[in-house]
Amino acid sequence: MKTAIIGAGNMGGAIACGLAQGTRVATSDIVVSNPSQEKLNRLKAQFPDIQTTHSNAEAAKDADIIILAVKPWVLDKVLMELPLHKGQTLVSVVAGRSFDEILSFLHTSSLHGRVPDISLFRVIPNTAAAIGQSMTLVSSLNATPQQQQLIMDMLAPLGPSMLLPEEQLAAATSLTSCGIAYVLKYAQAAMQASTELGIRPADSLHMVAQTLKGAAELLLNNHEHPAVEIDKVCTPGGLTIKGINELEHGGFSSAVIKALKASAV
């Protein structure tokens, strides 16, 4: 299954690494295009069998699946370069660009306004895809259940994935793709506090990261609302409830809600 990845930035590179470490796509069947040779060299150093090119058209011409991992403002230019043909699957990892926008551009830019019979997917991973721990969101258009399963299987090396209707993608993206930065922002703040309290940054990094991992595993394994797990830690008159109340006094919950709503566009 020949797979072209257009773009070798943070997300395109993460996807390439994830696919190369999986078994669904042979590493030699992955071709990555990017204008910067430096980023392609980094991929080749890690996975010598990956093919690389500076030509988007060359990468896409024989591909069964084309993954677009470029910035939103260059998507139209990239789409114009692609020699799309019937039977291909086009996977967009471009946040904020809907199926309607992609199809509309393909109609207006193609010869006689004809778009080849292709399947479309929108895929929103996060940067943890590079280590197989992304929460990846998937929406499809003109795809069969078999094609949907194929894409989900192909994405499995990146981490768990979830099939959603397109109208839910914006909100879900704020939770997962943007959300990983918000979680890391908490980790950064916690480390700043621990440094002031006299703990070495290397030690606090390990403590905070393992604590976040433990909290995530509690939610995933127990399937309980976070409030239930918080109540287990907050003994009457104890230290934790004092800290929780300080977070609320400081507007912690409100700040998180505002951040998620601001990025759900």
C-alpha positions as CSV (number, residue, x, y, z in Angstrom):
1,M,0.0,0.0,0.0
2,K,2.0,3.0,-1.3
3,T,1.5,6.0,1.0
4,A,2.6,9.5,0.2
5,I,3.0,12.0,3.0
6,I,3.1,15.6,1.8
7,G,4.9,17.6,4.5
8,A,7.6,16.6,6.9
9,G,7.0,19.1,9.7
10,N,6.1,18.2,13.2
11,M,2.9,16.4,12.3
12,G,4.0,14.9,8.9
13,G,7.2,13.7,10.5
14,A,5.3,12.2,13.5
15,I,3.0,10.4,11.1
16,A,5.9,9.1,9.0
17,C,7.6,7.8,12.2
18,G,4.5,6.2,13.4
19,L,3.7,4.4,10.2
20,A,7.3,3.3,9.7
21,Q,7.2,1.7,13.1
22,G,4.0,-0.2,12.3
23,T,3.3,-3.2,10.2
24,R,0.4,-2.1,8.0
25,V,2.6,-0.1,5.6
26,A,6.0,-1.2,4.4
27,T,8.6,1.4,5.2
28,S,9.9,1.3,1.6
29,D,6.3,2.1,0.4
30,I,6.3,5.4,2.3
31,V,7.4,8.5,0.4
32,V,7.6,11.9,2.1
33,S,7.9,15.1,0.2
34,N,9.0,18.4,1.7
35,P,10.8,21.6,0.5
36,S,13.4,21.4,3.3
37,Q,16.1,18.8,2.8
38,E,17.1,19.0,6.5
39,K,13.8,17.5,7.6
40,L,13.9,14.8,5.0
41,N,17.5,13.9,6.1
42,R,16.3,13.5,9.7
43,L,13.6,11.0,8.6
44,K,16.1,9.1,6.4
45,A,18.6,8.9,9.3
46,Q,16.0,7.3,11.5
47,F,14.3,5.1,8.8
48,P,16.7,4.6,5.8
49,D,14.1,2.8,3.8
50,I,11.7,5.7,3.7
51,Q,11.7,7.4,0.2
52,T,12.0,11.2,0.1
53,T,11.5,13.9,-2.6
54,H,11.0,17.6,-3.0
55,S,8.2,17.0,-5.5
56,N,4.7,16.7,-4.2
57,A,3.5,15.4,-7.6
58,E,6.2,12.8,-7.7
59,A,5.3,11.6,-4.2
60,A,1.6,11.4,-5.0
61,K,1.5,10.0,-8.6
62,D,1.6,6.3,-7.7
63,A,0.3,6.5,-4.2
64,D,-2.8,4.6,-3.0
65,I,-3.1,6.9,0.0
66,I,-2.0,10.6,0.0
67,I,-1.7,12.2,3.4
68,L,-1.7,16.0,3.4
69,A,0.2,17.3,6.4
70,V,0.8,20.9,5.5
71,K,-0.1,24.3,6.9
72,P,-3.7,25.5,6.1
73,W,-2.5,28.5,4.0
74,V,-0.5,26.3,1.6
75,L,-3.2,23.5,1.2
76,D,-4.7,25.0,-2.0
77,K,-1.3,25.3,-3.7
78,V,-0.4,21.7,-2.8
79,L,-3.8,20.4,-4.0
80,M,-3.1,22.0,-7.4
81,E,0.1,20.0,-7.7
82,L,-1.3,16.6,-7.1
83,P,-2.1,14.3,-10.0
84,L,-5.2,12.8,-8.4
85,H,-6.8,9.8,-10.0
86,K,-9.8,7.5,-9.5
87,G,-9.4,5.0,-6.6
88,Q,-7.0,7.1,-4.5
89,T,-7.7,8.0,-0.9
90,L,-6.9,11.6,0.1
91,V,-6.3,12.1,3.8
92,S,-6.1,15.7,5.1
93,V,-4.3,16.4,8.4
94,V,-4.9,20.1,7.9
95,A,-6.9,21.5,10.8
96,G,-9.8,23.8,10.0
97,R,-10.2,22.9,6.3
98,S,-13.5,21.1,5.8
99,F,-14.5,18.5,3.2
100,D,-16.7,21.1,1.5
101,E,-13.7,23.5,1.2
102,I,-11.4,20.8,-0.2
103,L,-14.0,19.5,-2.7
104,S,-14.9,23.1,-3.7
105,F,-11.3,23.9,-4.5
106,L,-10.8,20.6,-6.4
107,H,-13.9,21.3,-8.5
108,T,-12.8,24.9,-9.4
109,S,-9.1,24.0,-10.0
110,S,-9.6,20.7,-12.0
111,L,-10.0,20.5,-15.7
112,H,-13.7,20.9,-16.7
113,G,-14.6,21.0,-12.9
114,R,-14.3,17.2,-12.7
115,V,-13.0,15.7,-9.5
116,P,-11.8,12.0,-9.7
117,D,-13.8,9.5,-7.7
118,I,-11.7,9.5,-4.6
119,S,-12.4,8.8,-0.9
120,L,-11.7,11.7,1.5
121,F,-10.7,11.6,5.1
122,R,-9.9,14.2,7.7
123,V,-7.4,13.0,10.3
124,I,-6.4,15.0,13.4
125,P,-3.6,13.3,15.4
126,N,-1.5,15.0,18.0
127,T,2.3,15.2,18.4
128,A,2.3,12.1,20.5
129,A,1.9,10.2,17.3
130,A,5.7,10.0,17.0
131,I,5.7,7.7,20.1
132,G,2.5,5.8,19.3
133,Q,0.4,7.6,21.9
134,S,-1.7,10.0,19.9
135,M,-5.5,10.3,20.3
136,T,-6.3,10.5,16.7
137,L,-9.6,11.8,15.3
138,V,-11.0,10.5,12.0
139,S,-13.9,11.7,9.7
140,S,-14.7,10.3,6.3
141,L,-16.6,11.3,3.1
142,N,-17.4,8.9,0.2
143,A,-15.7,6.1,2.0
144,T,-17.0,2.5,2.6
145,P,-16.8,0.9,6.0
146,Q,-14.0,-1.2,4.6
147,Q,-12.0,1.9,3.7
148,Q,-12.7,3.5,7.1
149,Q,-11.4,0.4,8.8
150,L,-8.3,0.4,6.5
151,I,-7.5,4.0,7.5
152,M,-8.1,3.2,11.2
153,D,-5.8,0.2,11.0
154,M,-3.2,2.2,9.2
155,L,-3.3,4.8,11.9
156,A,-3.1,2.2,14.7
157,P,0.7,2.6,15.2
158,L,0.1,6.3,16.0
159,G,-2.1,5.4,19.0
160,P,-5.9,5.0,19.6
161,S,-8.2,6.6,17.0
162,M,-11.9,7.5,17.0
163,L,-14.3,7.9,14.1
164,L,-16.4,11.0,14.4
165,P,-18.8,13.0,12.2
166,E,-17.1,16.1,10.8
167,E,-19.3,18.5,12.7
168,Q,-17.7,17.3,15.9
169,L,-14.1,17.6,14.8
170,A,-13.5,21.2,15.9
171,A,-14.5,20.6,19.5
172,A,-12.7,17.2,19.6
173,T,-9.6,18.8,18.1
174,S,-9.5,21.3,21.0
175,L,-9.5,18.4,23.4
176,T,-6.8,16.3,21.7
177,S,-4.6,18.1,19.3
178,C,-4.6,21.5,21.1
179,G,-5.3,19.8,24.4
180,I,-1.9,18.1,24.6
181,A,-0.3,21.6,24.8
182,Y,-2.7,22.6,27.6
183,V,-1.8,19.4,29.6
184,L,1.9,20.2,29.0
185,K,1.3,23.8,30.2
186,Y,0.1,22.4,33.5
187,A,3.3,20.2,33.7
188,Q,5.4,23.3,33.0
189,A,3.7,25.3,35.8
190,A,4.0,22.4,38.2
191,M,7.7,22.2,37.5
192,Q,8.1,25.9,38.1
193,A,6.4,25.6,41.5
194,S,8.5,22.5,42.4
195,T,11.7,24.4,41.6
196,E,10.7,27.2,43.9
197,L,10.0,24.6,46.6
198,G,13.5,23.2,46.3
199,I,13.1,20.2,44.0
200,R,15.6,19.7,41.1
201,P,14.0,20.1,37.7
202,A,15.1,16.6,36.5
203,D,13.4,15.1,39.6
204,S,10.2,17.1,39.3
205,L,9.9,16.3,35.5
206,H,9.8,12.6,36.4
207,M,7.4,13.2,39.2
208,V,5.0,15.3,37.2
209,A,5.1,13.1,34.1
210,Q,4.4,10.0,36.1
211,T,1.6,11.7,38.0
212,L,0.0,12.7,34.7
213,K,0.4,9.2,33.3
214,G,-1.2,7.8,36.5
215,A,-4.1,10.1,36.3
216,A,-4.7,9.2,32.7
217,E,-4.6,5.5,33.5
218,L,-7.1,5.9,36.3
219,L,-9.6,7.5,33.9
220,L,-9.0,5.0,31.1
221,N,-9.2,1.9,33.4
222,N,-11.9,2.9,35.9
223,H,-14.1,4.7,33.3
224,E,-15.3,7.1,36.1
225,H,-15.8,10.9,36.0
226,P,-12.7,12.8,37.1
227,A,-14.7,14.2,40.0
228,V,-15.0,10.7,41.4
229,E,-11.2,10.2,41.4
230,I,-10.7,13.7,42.8
231,D,-13.0,13.0,45.7
232,K,-10.8,9.9,46.6
233,V,-7.8,12.2,47.1
234,C,-9.6,15.0,49.0
235,T,-9.9,14.0,52.6
236,P,-11.8,16.5,54.8
237,G,-9.4,19.1,56.1
238,G,-6.6,17.7,54.1
239,L,-4.0,19.3,51.9
240,T,-5.4,18.3,48.5
241,I,-8.8,20.0,49.0
242,K,-6.9,23.2,50.0
243,G,-5.0,23.1,46.8
244,I,-8.2,22.3,44.7
245,N,-9.9,25.3,46.2
246,E,-7.0,27.5,45.4
247,L,-7.2,26.3,41.8
248,E,-10.9,27.2,41.7
249,H,-10.3,30.6,43.4
250,G,-7.6,31.3,40.7
251,G,-10.1,30.5,37.9
252,F,-8.4,27.2,36.8
253,S,-11.6,25.5,35.6
254,S,-12.8,28.6,33.9
255,A,-9.4,29.1,32.2
256,V,-9.4,25.5,30.8
257,I,-13.0,25.9,29.5
258,K,-12.2,29.2,27.8
259,A,-9.0,27.8,26.2
260,L,-10.9,24.8,24.8
261,K,-13.7,26.9,23.5
262,A,-11.2,29.4,22.0
263,S,-9.5,26.6,20.0
264,A,-12.7,24.8,19.0
265,V,-13.0,26.7,15.7
